[in-house]
Amino acid sequence: MNEDEENAQFLIKEGDNAIFSVNNDKKFLFAQIKANGTINIRKSEYKLSPLIGQYYGTTWEVTKKEGLVLLKNDIIDFSSLSQNDAEASGEETRDNRNLVQDNNHQKLTQADVRDMKQQGLRGGEIIKALCENSVSFSDKTEFSQKKYLLKKQEKYCPTVKIVKTTGFALCKSYFAKHSISSDSMSVRPDTLAQILTLSNVCANSTVLIYDETKGSVVTGSVVERLNLKVNTSTRIICVYRDGQQLTHQCLRMFNFDLNVIKSSVHFLSLSELKSIQTFTSNEPNRISAVREILKNKVDSLLIVTRADVMPVWRLMWRHLKPSRSFVVYHPFLQPLAEASHEITESGEIVMGQVAETWVRDFQVSPFRTRPEMQMSGASGYVFSGVKVIGEESKSKGVKRKKSRGEEEKEEREKKKSKQEEGI
């Protein structure tokens, strides 16, 4: 890939789906970029045509009069308003002990601010006027001044950042929008990274996925990681629950080449996966294609569900090759712990472990490096391991090694029988 092609993939093109990060990830919006399209931000419609041809990652100021205006430095510079005594002397000399929160410190009234808006003044100019007419602004510490400016910027000078729809970005935005509901299934970006790493998804492999996340973000992230091309040997089989209807359109947010997706990604329901075992003459072509793929079994197994794990596991486990990795994700510990116990007792896996992913964001600033004040407490649980005994070994009569629990149970039964004989 030459430099022009590499830069072209970061250009915003008409028809692309994009994420709009409002006020530094305070809110996320989704829109398809169209020349005559608009997006609703703060109850107002803004044209999307100025975005076409620009780069992803750029920040735009939201203005009532001019619409979306590109910022050259990605941020609005208020450094001239902040009086930094700490940089001059090396020590902060101001404090907030004498500050009293009332409306007498601001000379401008709401009517004055309303008049400035009607005159067409931009948000930065309004904020500058508010600071200049504030009696207490100069007495605040540098930290308090920055907090004040940030609060006013969110109100009078909102910004949006155009983010490319990658697996990381979509997972982050879905988690922020739907973390309370069941739509995101509590999958954070760091949890998604764990799922992809532990499943050992790699090029030229066959991957079997059961994905219940919003927007099929796990399936899309697997496709993104494999970087599928035309005529590739990589195959992805996405299984969905009965009653749900998934097609290649569920991955439209990733802006993939639809021709590549149709040739490499296959969708079928749980009941259709079950019917793979029996051949019927009038079955659809997509079922026949999946049957041919599953003849050689798959290299990775991923199950992401909020329901009971074992019914899905029993249908999909037989299709995994020996010495291949699997990952099961569940937003709650108890169902996954019960499933992991039953799977481990079968003696068909090694390196099985249940883990909870946890991440902590830190604010790194002079004299105030600390964890963020608000963080997510949990992001589900991941059960991973490696398959060691396949269906072929069972059919050939290979006796599996008994688990530790089974050995202890037999030992107890032997001791009990000896005690009864002694009596």
Secondary structure as UniProt FT lines:
FT   HELIX           3..8
FT   TURN            9..10
FT   TURN            14..15
FT   STRAND          17..22
FT   TURN            23..26
FT   STRAND          27..32
FT   TURN            35..36
FT   STRAND          38..41
FT   TURN            42..43
FT   STRAND          44..47
FT   HELIX           49..51
FT   TURN            52..53
FT   TURN            56..57
FT   STRAND          59..63
FT   TURN            64..66
FT   STRAND          67..70
FT   TURN            72..73
FT   TURN            79..81
FT   HELIX           85..89
FT   TURN            97..98
FT   HELIX           103..105
FT   HELIX           110..118
FT   TURN            119..120
FT   HELIX           123..132
FT   HELIX           137..139
FT   HELIX           142..156
FT   STRAND          159..164
FT   HELIX           167..178
FT   TURN            185..186
FT   HELIX           189..198
FT   TURN            199..200
FT   TURN            203..204
FT   STRAND          206..211
FT   HELIX           214..216
FT   HELIX           217..226
FT   TURN            230..231
FT   STRAND          235..240
FT   TURN            242..243
FT   HELIX           248..254
FT   HELIX           258..264
FT   STRAND          265..269
FT   HELIX           270..274
FT   HELIX           275..277
FT   TURN            281..282
FT   HELIX           285..294
FT   TURN            295..296
FT   STRAND          298..304
FT   HELIX           309..317
FT   TURN            318..319
FT   STRAND          320..330
FT   HELIX           333..345
FT   TURN            346..347
FT   STRAND          349..356
FT   STRAND          362..363
FT   TURN            366..367
FT   STRAND          370..371
FT   STRAND          381..387
FT   HELIX           391..395
FT   TURN            396..397
FT   HELIX           404..422
//
